[in-house]
Each structure stands twice: as structure tokens, then as C-alpha cells.
Amino acid sequence: MVADRRTKVMFVCLGNSCRSPMAEAIAAHIASDILEVSSAGLVPLGKVQSLTTATLERNGYPASELRSKPLRYGDLEDWDIVVNMSGQPGGVVFYDTSKVEDWAVEDPYGADPETYQRIFEEIEGRVVELVTRVRKTGTTPFLSGNISGEGTGPW
């Protein structure tokens, strides 16, 4: 990794309303020195759920700038790591899985605050582990949950 270039990480979930915005906010807050982060949804809801922002803020993470956005064809070329939390294997969703790490994370959409907190804690732990790998290697880590081979999805 070039010293002045941050590793670019895209967090993807289904609606870009709960899981991927949580991961984006956590990563941006704890590792902005080494990561450039964003999030997107395969089928974005157009808003970040109020319990997502409330959970993040209750745990000390800024959330006011989060927006629900679509994943666009070609977006993946710009990212070093794509974290897939869509609930579908990366090989089904993405045409090139060489940058994809699948995280099996429950979708808290429509759940109670306790569920959001539990999912937040899981995502926070996974983000911390990812940040640790990037800090340790000084380059794009690859990736324990990576699926190899060609996928069938449009991205």
C-alpha cells in the first residue's frame, strides 16, 4: 500500500439501511487514517433506519451523515475490499469475487432495539478485526471469508 493511500472498503447489504451503514460508520470512525469507506445497497430503501442511527449514536459513533445509496454497476472496480452482508453469497451477487468478503450478519430491519444492539456489536467486532488486518499487513488483506471464482451477479 502506498503510504498516503488508504485502503478503500465498500460495505454492501440489501437495503443499505441497517447493516452496511453501521459498518460504514464504525469503520469511518475508528480507521479513517487507513480506510476510505462507503456503503451501498443492492435494493436500497432510500433511508437509514432510525434504530440504526440511534444504536450507532448510543454507542458513540456519529451517524447523521449516513445515507442509503444504491450499488451501481462498475462501483466495485474502485474498491479494494467489498464486504458483502446482503445475505446472498458473493458469487451469486457479484461477477468478480476477487475483492469480496462475505459476512453472514443477521438483518435487524424491523426488529427491536436489543436486536439492533446485538447486530451492532457483531458488526463492530468484525470491523475491528478487518481494521486490525489492514493495519498489520499495511496492504489489502485477503481475506478469510473470500469466495473465489466467477460469480453470476451483475456487479
C-alpha positions in Angstrom: 0.0 0.0 0.0 1.3 3.4 -0.9 1.8 5.4 2.4 -0.6 8.2 1.5 -3.3 5.9 0.0 -6.0 4.5 2.2 -7.5 1.1 1.6 -10.9 1.5 0.0 -13.7 -0.6 1.6 -17.3 -0.8 0.4 -19.9 -2.3 2.7 -22.9 -3.8 0.9 -26.2 -5.1 2.3 -29.6 -5.5 0.9 -31.3 -2.1 1.7 -28.3 0.0 2.9 -30.5 0.9 5.8 -29.1 -1.2 8.7 -26.0 -3.4 8.5 -23.9 -1.7 5.9 -24.4 1.8 7.3 -23.5 0.5 10.7 -20.2 -0.9 9.3 -19.5 2.3 7.3 -20.0 4.5 10.4 -17.9 2.3 12.6 -15.0 1.9 10.1 -15.0 5.6 9.3 -14.8 6.5 13.0 -12.1 4.1 14.1 -9.9 3.9 11.0 -10.2 7.0 8.8 -6.5 7.2 8.8 -6.1 3.9 6.9 -9.6 3.3 5.3 -11.8 5.1 2.9 -15.2 3.7 3.4 -18.7 3.8 1.9 -21.8 1.6 1.9 -24.5 0.7 -0.6 -27.5 -1.5 -1.0 -28.5 -4.0 -3.7 -32.0 -2.7 -3.3 -31.6 0.5 -1.2 -34.6 1.6 0.9 -33.7 5.3 0.4 -33.3 5.9 4.2 -31.2 4.7 7.1 -33.5 3.2 9.7 -33.9 5.4 12.9 -32.9 2.4 15.1 -29.6 2.2 13.1 -28.7 5.8 13.7 -29.9 5.6 17.4 -27.9 2.5 18.0 -24.7 4.0 16.5 -25.1 7.2 18.4 -25.8 5.4 21.7 -22.5 3.6 21.2 -20.5 6.8 20.4 -20.5 6.7 16.6 -21.6 9.7 14.5 -24.5 8.7 12.2 -26.0 12.0 11.0 -24.2 11.9 7.6 -25.3 8.3 6.7 -27.4 8.0 3.5 -29.0 4.9 1.9 -27.5 4.6 -1.6 -27.6 2.1 -4.5 -24.7 -0.1 -5.6 -24.1 0.9 -9.2 -22.7 -1.3 -11.9 -18.9 -0.6 -12.1 -18.7 0.7 -8.5 -16.7 -2.3 -7.4 -13.8 -1.5 -9.6 -13.0 1.5 -7.4 -12.8 -0.5 -4.1 -10.0 -2.7 -2.7 -12.4 -4.7 -0.4 -16.1 -5.3 -0.8 -17.8 -6.6 2.4 -21.0 -8.4 1.4 -23.7 -8.6 4.1 -26.6 -9.0 1.7 -27.5 -12.5 2.9 -26.5 -13.9 -0.5 -23.1 -15.5 -1.3 -20.8 -13.1 -3.1 -20.5 -15.5 -6.0 -24.3 -15.1 -6.6 -24.3 -11.3 -6.3 -21.0 -10.2 -7.9 -19.4 -11.1 -11.2 -15.9 -10.7 -9.8 -15.5 -12.1 -6.3 -11.7 -11.4 -6.1 -12.4 -8.4 -3.7 -15.4 -9.8 -1.9 -15.5 -10.9 1.7 -18.9 -12.4 2.8 -20.1 -11.6 6.3 -23.1 -13.6 7.5 -24.8 -11.0 9.6 -28.5 -11.1 10.5 -30.6 -8.2 9.1 -32.2 -6.3 12.1 -34.7 -4.5 9.9 -38.0 -4.2 11.7 -36.6 -5.7 15.0 -36.4 -4.3 18.5 -33.6 -2.1 19.9 -32.0 -5.1 21.7 -31.6 -6.9 18.3 -30.1 -3.8 16.7 -27.6 -3.6 19.6 -26.6 -7.3 19.2 -26.2 -6.9 15.5 -24.2 -3.6 16.1 -21.8 -5.5 18.5 -21.3 -8.2 15.9 -20.6 -5.8 13.1 -18.3 -3.7 15.3 -16.2 -6.8 16.2 -15.9 -7.7 12.5 -14.9 -4.2 11.5 -12.3 -4.1 14.3 -10.9 -7.4 13.0 -10.8 -6.0 9.4 -9.1 -2.9 10.6 -6.5 -4.9 12.5 -5.7 -7.0 9.4 -5.2 -3.8 7.3 -3.1 -2.2 10.0 -1.0 -5.4 10.4 -0.4 -6.1 6.7 -0.1 -2.4 5.6 -1.9 -3.5 2.4 -5.2 -5.0 1.3 -5.6 -8.1 3.4 -7.1 -11.1 1.7 -9.5 -12.2 3.2 -10.6 -15.2 5.2 -14.2 -15.2 4.0 -13.4 -14.6 0.4 -15.2 -16.7 -2.2 -13.0 -17.5 -5.3 -14.2 -17.8 -8.8 -16.6 -16.2 -11.1 -20.0 -15.1 -9.8 -23.3 -14.7 -11.6 -24.5 -11.3 -10.3 -24.4 -8.0 -12.2 -21.7 -6.4 -10.1 
